[in-house]
Amino acid sequence: MRHATSILTIKNKRILIDPMLSDAGVLSPVPFTRNYRRNPLTPLPVPLHVFEDVDAILLTHRHFDHWDKKAISILDKNIPVFCQPNDQASIQSSGFLKAIPVHHSLEWGGIQIKRITGQHATGISGKLLGPVSGFIFNAIEEGSIYIVGDCIYTTAIEAVFRKYNPDIAVLNTGEAQMIWGTTITMTREDVARIARLSPRTKLLAVHLNTINHCRLSQNQLTEYIKEQHLEGSVWIPKDGEVISF
């Protein structure tokens, strides 16, 4: 839909991922960043009633660009919210009745959901930003998709691609950066590295053009992918675009 927000349809289930549903300019700038543009920078490309027709929510972590007050206020409190164990209590305190922590893996509606521990940044920045996770959804008939989340490229992420070899992976790119220079999402070079590491995996690059601390645009990443001759491996969806595999 926009930024990290998307709807995944798998096994006839519609799963809303990391909902940030605020209108453009309603949210504050990300603290400790190099500009003061208000977020989101782009409008939501679909009407809010689209989000009434979902079967579950996946929350990779609780930063406001993945879980904002608008989403908390309007989403159905009775549907499952799959999350990191540390986020369960906060989600429940917001009125959601079925906050389901994924400690390691679980099965839901014929879909296996596996949580992958990630790292938002190195050093002190990583501690300040708190825990983040990725999640692999696997349905035997339809294949697997790895929602990597706000995880920087690490040897652990590399090992996940080598071990699970997912059919599809969603990468949060954007080269988001703090004012002291730490990059806290994947870079364009990371996208290329993963494309070459796991060539059978179809990569979707999101987390672009929407939040004030993301330096990499959709157009810049598109040009880089062309320069690297990776057009057959990496998709950069437009806001509101539907992509089927």
N, C-alpha and C positions, 0 to 999 in steps of 0.2 A: 504493500500500500504506500508506504513512505518510511524512510529511515530504516529501522529494524522491524517495523510492523508489517506483518503479512498474514495471509490466511493460507494454511496448508491443507489441501484436500488429499486424504489418504484413507483407504479402506472405507470409503463413503462417510468419513468423519471430517468435519471442518474445524480446524484447530487454529485459534487466533494466537499469533506469536507477538510477544512484547508490545502490547498496545500503548501507543502514545496518540491520543485522539484530539488533542487541543487544536484550536484554530491557530493560524499563523500569528506570531508575535505575542501570544498570550503568556508565554513562559519566560522566565528570566534567562539571561546568558548563563552559560556554564561558569561557575566560579574559577578563578585563577587561570583564565585564558586570555588571549591576546587581543580580543575585541569585545565589544559590549552589545552586539546585535542580539535582539530578543528572539527567542525560539518559539515554535519552529520557524525556520526561514521560508518554508513552502507550505501551501495549504493542503489540507487533507483532500485527496482526489475523489473521494466517494462520500455519499451521505451517511450519517451516523446509523441509520436503520440497517445498513449492511451488516453491522456488528451484532445485530440481534439474532442472526441466523448462524450461530456457531455452537459446536458441541463441547468444546473445552478451550481452555487458555493455557498456553505455555509461557511461563515467565522465567527468562534466563537469569535475571537479577533485578533489583528494585530501583536502579537509577531512574531519574524522572523522564529521561528520553526513551525509556522502555516500559514505564508504568506510571502514567501521570494521573493527576486528580480527576481529569475528565473521564478517563477510562474507568477509574475506581467508582466514579459516581453513576455511570450509565450502564455498565455491563451487568449481565445476569448474575446475581449472587449465588445461584443454585447450581451452576455448572462447575465441573472440576477445574481446578487451577493447579497444574503440575509445576513444581518449583524446587529450588534448592532447599535443603532442610532448614538452613538459617532463616529463610524468608517466610516460613509457614506461619509463625505467630503474627507477624505484621499483616499478612494477607487476611488472616482470620479476624484481626482487629478492625480491618476495613469492611467487614461484614460478609465476606465470602465464606460460605458454609462448607465447601469441599476443597480446602487447600490440601493438596496431596504431595508430600515431599518425596522426591525420588532419591533415595539414599544410594542405591546402586542401579537397580533396574526393576521394572515392573511390567505387567501386561495389562492392557486396557483395550477392550473392543477388538481383539485380534491383532493389536499393534504392540510390539515390544518397545518400551521406552527405556533407554539407557542414559544415565547422566555421566558426563565427562568433566572432571574438574579442570578449570582453566586458570589463567593468570591475566589480569587486566593490565598490569604493568610490572616493571621490575622495581626492586628496592622499596624505598619508603612510599613511593607513589602507589605501588601495588597494595601496600597495607592500608593507605588512606582510602583507596577506592573500594576495598573490601572484596569478598569472594565473588567469583563469576563462574558460570558453568555453561557447557554445551550439552546438547541432547541428541542422541541418535534414535530416530524412529524407524522401525523395521517391520514391514508387513511382507510375509513370504511371497504372496502373489504379485506384489507391486514394487518390491525392492526397499532400499534404505535411503534415508536422507539425514544428513548430519547438520544440525543447526549449531554452528560453531559458537555463536554468541560473541560477546566483547572480549575475546581471548586473543592476546598477541601470539605471534608465531614462536613456538618453543620446541625443544626436542620432544616434549611430551605430546604436543599436538601432531608433530611429525609421526610419532609412533602410532597414534590413533589412526591416521590415514593408512599407514602401512598394515596395521592389524585388521581394520574393518573394511577398508577399500570401498567406501560408500558409493552408491550410484549417483547421488547428488549431494552437494554441500553448499550451504549458505554462509558466505564469509562477510563479517562485518568489517568493512574497509573504512575509507575516509581519512586515514592518517590523522586521527584526532590527537591533539597535542595540548599539553598543559603549558603554562607560561614559562616554566623553567626548562622546557625542551623535551620532556618525556613524551614519547608517542605511546598511546594507550589503546589503539586498535591496529588492525593489520594495514600494511603499506602495499603499494602497487607491486613492489618486489616480492612481498610475501604471497600475493595472488599468483604471480608467475611461478614462484618456487613450488607452491602446492599443485599447480597445473602440471608441472613436470614430474613431481613426486608421485602423483596419482592420476595418470593420464586418462584412465577410464571414467573418472569422476567428472560429472558436469557441475561446473562451479557457477553459482549465482553471487554476484558482488552487490551488496546493499550497504546501507548506513552512509549514504552520500547525499550532499546538497541540502541537508535539513537542519543541522545543529551548528552553532557558531564556532566551535573549536575544530571542526573537520576541515582540513586543508585541501583534500583531494576531491575534485569534482567528478561527476559522471563523464563529462567530456574529456577530462584529462586521463581518466582511467581507460576510456574507450581508445584514445590515441595510443596509450602505452600498450594495450593489449594488441593493437594492430602492429606496432613496432616489434613486438615479441612473437608475432605470428601465432597468436593463441585464440583467434576468433572462433575456432571450432570447439574450444574448451571452456570459455568464460562468457557468461551472459550478464549484462548489466541492465536489469529491468527498469523501465520508466515507472514513475509513480502511477499506480492504478493498473499497471499492465498484468495480464493473465498469461502465464507461461505453463505449458503442459509438456510433460515428458512421459 
